[in-house]
């Protein structure tokens, strides 16, 4: 016979709560704490439900009710320090008769402090049950008039961001929101001590509505679509392979003959192709086919990648007035497939070689028509070297006093847009590392 230990533990908790009195309070409290420590979340939820079910909130004059209220208040204070506090409280109170009178009387009977009452209300406000959620909002609104500097400073650093976020994003607080945040911003005295709270305290912080941005996107974008003429050179060079960039005379001749009317759009397709095919091509052609002498051999050895230095020199020779910034802007084309870290490094190397300037990394953000390629670019950017990440420092919209890639508002905002276009399942895993390594920086960027 298989024994269900869950039922046994729950029965023990139920009995301990039912038999609780003043004489055995200390022993019972200690035993319940041990059960919670050993069996965790589910026992905590059941303990709260048992205490609530044994209480008559309207009539708590009985001595046993006073003792159970004492235990409930004690456990609420303990569980408020737990990381899973919200889920415990939500599950515990979702089956309770949560009326306005119930919540009000419970707070009075437990003599909850401002911080404890706010913490309780925040937990309820994050419930998936609309009834429980509304009661949480009511608790917060009830105490909103008490949001003074002395009271706010009693809130823990873990609770304060949640409170500010709930008030900012819930329409329930629309009327009071601006005046409330102005008051909070004027507290002073080193408040807030956490840099990540500053955006949450601004009355006019702009929220990123990535779906609405996507829906308002006009198909007739300024980004040129590919056509036979703009992709012709890229197709020729890909067919020839790395060999065509082994000699400047060969490449110059190809550029002149393949596309006499060379444009930024044409070159952008070539750069996109090179980034996509930086390895894996195996082409070997005779020099004599292009009228170039090779005294050692009629064939050249296979190359491993594109010679970007020769490519830049040849392009400059054929098209000296080429605007390389426009080339980068026009990378949003159908030739730009999935790229990796080395592909992104190749693009950056071409631009630096051509201009001797920092790569304009801001062009990689915003809305691209080729969203799949853009997502691969951002993935490559995340995995790139620290030197590449430092390029983000030239983008003004960022978290102050950090050079981390996740401190860039434009970078994070673009990822949010892509989660709508490419799917949350493709973007969400990218946030795992910053959630673990720099959650405060990520919160600040998301808040912006």
N, C-alpha and C positions, 0 to 999 in steps of 0.2 A: 504494500500500500504506500503510495506516494503522499508525503505530508506537504501541504502547502504552507510554507513558513510565513508567507505574507499574511494569510488569514490568522495564524497563531499570534503574530506580532500585533496585528490590528486589534485582535480581541484583547490582548494584554493592555494596549493603550486605552481601549474603551473602558476596561475595568478600572484601570488606575485613575482615569478622569472621573468615573462615576463614584468611586470611593474616596475621592480627595476630600480632606478636611484639614483643619488647622493643625492637628497633632502630627499628621503624617505628611504635611506639605513638603518639608525639606527632603525627606526620603523619597517621596513620589516624584518630586521635581528632578532629583538626581537620577532616578531610574529612567524617567522619560528622556532625559538628556543623553543617557547612555544608548537608549534605543535609537534615538535620532542620529547619534554619531555613527552607530554601526550600520543602520539600514537606510539612512539618508532621506532624500527628497520625499518619497511617497509617505513615509512615516510622519514627516513634518506636516505635510498637507492633511493627513488623517487626524493628527493631534489637534490642529486648529479647527477642523470640522467638528471633532468631538467636543471641544470646549464650547464652540458656538452653539451646538445643538443642545447642550446642557444649561445654557444660559437663558434666562428670561430678562431680556434687555429692559422691558417696561417695569419689571419688579425685581430689583436686585437686593432686597433687604435681607434675604435669607443668608445665613452665614456661609453656606456652601457656595452660593453664587459669588459672594465676596472673595472667597478663596480662589475660585476658578477665574474670576476677573484678574486677580493678582497674578495668577499663573499665565493667563493670556497676555497681559501687559508685559510680563517678564520675557515671554517667548517672542513677542513681537519686536522687542528691543534687540534680542539676540539675532533673530533671523534678518533684521534690517542690515546687518553687517555682512550677510552672505551674498555671494555673487549671483545666486539664483533666487534672490529675494522676490523679484517680480513674479516669476512663475509660481512660486510657492503660495504667495498671497492671492494671486488671481485664481488658482485652482481651489484654494481653500474657501474663498468667499463666493465662488460662482454658483454654489448651491444654496447660499444663505438668502434670507428675505431682505435684500438690500433696499430698504426704503430710506427716504430722507431722515425720518425719525430714528431708524435703526443706526445709521452711520453717525448722526449727531449725538444720540444717547451713548453709543459705544465710546466715542471720543471723550465725552464728559466723564463717563464712569472710569475709563482707563487713565484719565487725567493726562492725555497726550500733550506733549510739548509741541511748539510750533514745528520743529524739525521732524518729530515723530509723526505728526498729523500730515505734513506735506509728503513725507516718505510713503505713508500709507495711501494717500490719495494718488500719488504718482504710480504706485503699483497697480491700483484699480484702473487708472486711466489707460493702462497699456494692455488691458484685457481684450480678448477677442469677442467676449460677450458684450453686446451693445448696452445692456442694462447695467452691468458692472462698470463698464467704461464711463457711462454717463454719471454714475455716482462718484467716480474718481474725479471727473471734471468739476462736479459740484463741490467736492471737498477743496479743491484747489482755488476755485472762485471764492469760496467762503473765507479762505485765509488770505486772499489776495490783498486786502486792505492792510494786512499786517506785514507786507513786504518792506520792512524798514531795514536799515543797515544792520542794526543789532540782531534782528531775526535772521536775515539772509546769511550773515557770517556764521550762524550756528549750523548751517547745512554742510554736509560733508562734500568733499571734492568729487565723490562718485555720484551723489544725488543732484548737485547743482546743474551740471550739464543736461541731465535728463529733464529737469524741471524747465529750464530755459527752452529746450527743444520742443517739449510738449506745448508750452504756451505759444511759441512762435508758429508752430505748424498747424495747430488746431483752431478751426474757425470759431469755436466756442469763446475764445478769448480775443476775438477781433476788435471789439470796442475798447478794451482796456489795454491792448498790447503796446501801442506806441508810448502812451504815458508811463506805463509800467517800466519799459526798457529805458526810457529817459531817466526815470528815478534811479534805476539800478546803475546806470552808467555814471551817475553823479555821486555814488557812495564814497569813492575815494578811499584813502587809507590803505593803499596796496591792493584794493579789490578791482578785478579778480587777480589772484596770484598766478593763475594758470593762463598762459598766452592763448590757448585754444578757445577760451571763453569769450574773447573780444568780439568775434563776429556775431556770436549769439546775443550779445548785448546791444547791437546796433539796431535802431528801429527800422531802418530802411534797407536791410540786407537783401540783396537780390537772390531769389531762389532759382536754381537751374531747373527749368521745365524742359527736359530734353525731348520729351515726346511732342510738345507743342512746337518746339524748334524744328523738329523733323517734319511735322505735318505742314509747317509753313514754308518748307523748302520748295523753291520753284525749279522744275526740271530744266528750264532754259538758263542754266548756270553759265557764268563767265568762263568756267573751266572748259576748254575746247574738247570736243569728242574726237576720237581718233578717226582718221580716214586713210585711204590708200596712200596718199602722198606723205602724210606725217609719219606713217609706220613703215614706209618702204625701206628707209635706211636701216632702221632697227632690225628688220627682217633679214636684210642682206648681211649685216654684220654678225647676226646670230648664226646664219648659215655658214659663214666663213670661219667663225669661231675666234679663239684667242689669237690665232696667227695674224689676223689683219691689224692688230695693235702692236705687233712686234717690231715694226719699222715705220718711221714717220712718213717716208716717201710713199710707201704702199697705202697707208691709211689716207693720206692727203689726196692721192689719186682716186681712191674709192669715194671719198666725200665729194669731190668735184664732179665725178661722173654719175654717181647714184642720185644725187639730189642737189642740182645747181642752185635751187632756191631754198637754201637751208634756213630754218626758223627755230625759235626757242622751243616751239611745240615739237618739232622734229627731233631736236636734241634731247628733249625730256623723255621721249619714247625710247631713245637709245640708252639713256642713263637708267631708266626703269628696267629695260631688258638686261643691262649689265648687272644690276643689283640682283635680279632674279636668277641669273645664270653665272654668278661669280665663280662657280665650280661645277665640274661635271661635264663640260663640253670637251669633245675630243676631235679636233679637226687638224689636219696636216695638209698644207697646200704647197706646191712648188713656187719658189720665188720667181722663176722664169715666167710664170703665167702672168705676172704683173710687170714684167720688164725690168726686174731688179736682179743684179748680179749677185751670186753667192758662190764664192770661190771654193768654199769648203765642201759644200754639198748642194745638190739640187733641191733638197728638202730641209725644212727646219724641224727641230725636235718639238714634240708636243708641249704646249704650255699649260700651266695650271690655273691661270686666271687672266683677267684683262689687265693690260698695262695702262693704267689710268693716266700716267704722265704723258705718254705718247698720244693718247686720245685727246687730252686737253690741248697739247701743242698743235695737233693737226686741226682741231676745230678752230682754234684761234687763227691759224694760218688761212683757213678758208672763210671764216666768219669772225673777223676781229672785233666787230661791234656787238657781238652776242651778249645779251643781258642774262647773266647766270642766275640771278635772283628769280627772273621769270621762268627759267628752266625748272627751278625747284618748285615754284608755284604750280607749274603745269604737270607735275608728277602724278597728279590725280587723273590718270588715264587708264585705258583698258590694258595697256602693256605692263602695267605695274601689278605683278602677281604677288604671291606670298614671298616675303623675304625674311632673312634671319639677321643675326647680329653682324655677320661679315658683309651682308648685302647693304645694310645701313651704313656700315663703316666705309664701304666703297663710295656711296653717294656723298658722304661728308668729305672724303678724300678728294673726289673730283672737284667739288666746290672750292675747297681750300687751295687746291693746286691752281685752279683757274683764277681765283680772286685774291688769294693771300688774306682772306678775311674769315671771321668766324661764321660757321654755317648758320643760316637763318632758321633755327629750329622751330620757331613759331609757325612756319608754313606747314608743319606736319600736323597742326591742331586744327580746330574748327570743323566745318562740314566738308567731307569728301563725298563725291558720287561713288567712287570705288571704295566703299566702306570696308570690304574684306581686306583689301590691301592696306588701308589705314590702320586697321586693327593689328595686322602683322607688323607694321612699322612701330606701333607703340609697344608691342610685345618685345620687339628687338631693342627698342630704346630702354625698356626696363632692364633687360639683360646685358646692356652695354657697359662699357668701362666707366670709371669715375670721371675720366677726362671728358667723355661724351655727356655725362650728366651735368657737368659744370656749364655746358652750353645753355642750360635752362636758366642760369643766373642772369642772362641778358634779357629774359622775358620779365617784364615788370610785375605782372599779376602773380604774386607768389607769397607764401608764408614768410614773414621776416625772420631773419637770423637762422636760416637753415638752407643748406645747399642740396637737400635730399630731393629726388625726383618727384616724390609725392607731395612736396611743398608747392608745386606748380598748379595754380588754379586752372589754367588752360588745359593742362595735361589731364587732370582729374575730370574736368567738365567734358572733355572730348570722350573719355572712357564712358561716362554716364550716357552720352548721346549714343555711342556705339552699342551700349547694352540694349537699347530700344531697337536698333536697326539689325544688329547681328545676333541678338539674343542674350539674355542674362546669363545663360549657362556658359557662354564663351568668354564673358567679361568678369563675372563674379570671382572666379579663381585667382585673378590677378590681384585682388585686394587682400588675399590671405596673408602675404608677407608683410605689408604695412600694418595690418591689424595686429600682427604679432610684434613687429619691430618698432614701429613709430605710430601707435594709435592716436596720439595727441596731434601729430602733424596731419594725419589723414582726416581727423575730425575737423580741424580748422579748414582744410581745403574743401571738404564736403559742405561745410557750413557756408562758405563763400558762394 
